[in-house]
């Protein structure tokens, strides 16, 4: 076959085929019931994440205080010497506690991000529509942005 998928000599322009095939996809994506379902699912998921993060935030001050106290004790043991632990072991313990503290502190940024995404959900269908239109026009930047956004959303759902 010499690289040909078909033995007939019919030729069709790529842009014509894409327009016909992608028009059906675009039409299905615009279907009001699908748009409503997508928005409802996104809102539900983001609301769930926000509730989880808010519950964790309530515990954060107590945990931060405990971590700070632990860090102070570990640093004192490192400074003064410890008969049971070598300095590298103490430093590793300090590093772990500091990392846990940073993670706890980053939770407030995550709550802000989720709240911002939740507030933008009603506009999500419109933004999606814009990206699809630009993608159909072979706008490489729009295609990359759409891909990155969807990957981020599905990773978050994960």
Helices and strands as residue ranges (DSSP letters): H 14-30, H 32-80, H 87-136, H 140-157
